[in-house]
Amino acid sequence: MPLANGRHFLAIPGPSVMPDEVLRAMHRPGANIYEGKLVEMTFAMLPDLAKVARTAGRPMIYIGNGHAAWEAALVNTLDPGETALVLESGRFAVTWGEMASALGVKVEVLNARPRRAVDPDAVEARLRADRNHEIKAILVVQIDTATGCWNDIAAIRRAIDAAGHPALFLVDCMASLGCVPYEMDAWGADVTIAGSQKGLMTPPGLGFVWAGEKAWAKTPTLTRGRSHWAWEKRAEPEFFYQLFHGTAPVQHLYALRAALDMILEEGLEAVWARHAALAAGVRAAVLRWGEGSPLELNMTEAAERSDAVTTVLTGSIDAKRLRTVAETNLNVTLGIGLGISETGAFRIGHMGHVNAPMVLGALGAVELALTHIGAPFAPGGVEAAIRAMAPGVA
Ligand SMILES: *Cc1c(COP(=O)(O)O)cnc(C)c1O
């Protein structure tokens, strides 16, 4: 492994790279979890978390990963026996739907067209056909981390409205918050979920849920038992301990504070623009490599390719071997072909704490690994990426 020593490049779509500022913020002993600095810092941070999701609503913070946030969103909005419509665009919404099934919810999946995003017209048609409003909630992901798909949340909202359907709209922003534009209130999402370890640049272990008024109105009517995941006390705690339904995640909270400081200092719009410019570079590289070779972008429509993660199909090129060479010989960790193929796909994460040298470095390493394994590909991917990124430099 002659070229592996040196800095490790983590190019998977979560957990993402953590800034040194975030790591340093965690390096502290335990704190008073009843009063004082931690309590003040945390309450003051809640509005900043709301800013990131563009909502007036207060976030609930769970000690848990994205799956915990998924469950929190489901049990506070859906009773057993009620129906949820899952909008497929890859593994993630489907897995969320499987969780809903396990919680007793009847789940119907609206299948995606191959390698395409959710079709808002299909959503509208399905909802129009649901004359008795049996469907109580609609589940979708903004960016599906498996396929690299970017769903148009505003367009799906318009489809729901066009059908005049009252179902709650639940949006998974795990892989998109802090990466691409999201407007919870303006786009009429009723529930948003996210986690700490992707665009928010914080270690895995925090799950976030924001709920709008319509979702809150449903909660008191629920018959299912709820305790740890219940929203009520977390949103309106009489004392700090209730905010987390137990001990606060002290170090994670300081890490999150540092990460939010970085995001707000850069400016959310600037963060989105940085992701867009870097993602354009990644896509340009893949398109170049693919000239006369089996390499291609998984999503067939340009507008449906996400700015946070790119899924590459490799055809006859062994993606597993490519990833192994990248990791073992070059110290660059690429994402597995999750839910698609272990040997026929890989993913490049470009979310959170990433800049041009990091992305160009990862792309250069992919090109080097392709060369090393003797794969057929058109060279010049990094050069194409540079040209695509250039307008974003200023
Ligand atoms: C990562 C991810 C999840 C799951 O998060 P975990 O922290 O692994 O539980 C859910 N949805 C999307 C879109 C994700 O990218």
PDBQT file of the ligand as one rigid body, heavy atoms in Angstrom, charges set to zero:
ROOT
HETATM    1  C1  LIG A 401     -28.490   7.841   6.470  1.00  0.00    +0.000 C 
HETATM    2  C2  LIG A 401     -29.922   7.897   6.126  1.00  0.00    +0.000 A 
HETATM    3  C3  LIG A 401     -30.919   7.350   6.946  1.00  0.00    +0.000 A 
HETATM    4  C4  LIG A 401     -30.626   6.512   8.152  1.00  0.00    +0.000 C 
HETATM    5  O1  LIG A 401     -29.840   7.126   9.076  1.00  0.00    +0.000 OA
HETATM    6  P1  LIG A 401     -29.116   6.248  10.202  1.00  0.00    +0.000 P 
HETATM    7  O2  LIG A 401     -28.419   7.254  11.028  1.00  0.00    +0.000 OA
HETATM    8  O3  LIG A 401     -28.185   5.330   9.482  1.00  0.00    +0.000 OA
HETATM    9  O4  LIG A 401     -30.158   5.504  10.943  1.00  0.00    +0.000 OA
HETATM   10  C5  LIG A 401     -32.230   7.551   6.599  1.00  0.00    +0.000 A 
HETATM   11  N1  LIG A 401     -32.569   8.219   5.482  1.00  0.00    +0.000 NA
HETATM   12  C6  LIG A 401     -31.637   8.716   4.650  1.00  0.00    +0.000 A 
HETATM   13  C7  LIG A 401     -32.079   9.457   3.426  1.00  0.00    +0.000 C 
HETATM   14  C8  LIG A 401     -30.291   8.574   4.945  1.00  0.00    +0.000 A 
HETATM   15  O5  LIG A 401     -29.370   9.076   4.115  1.00  0.00    +0.000 OA
ENDROOT
TORSDOF 0
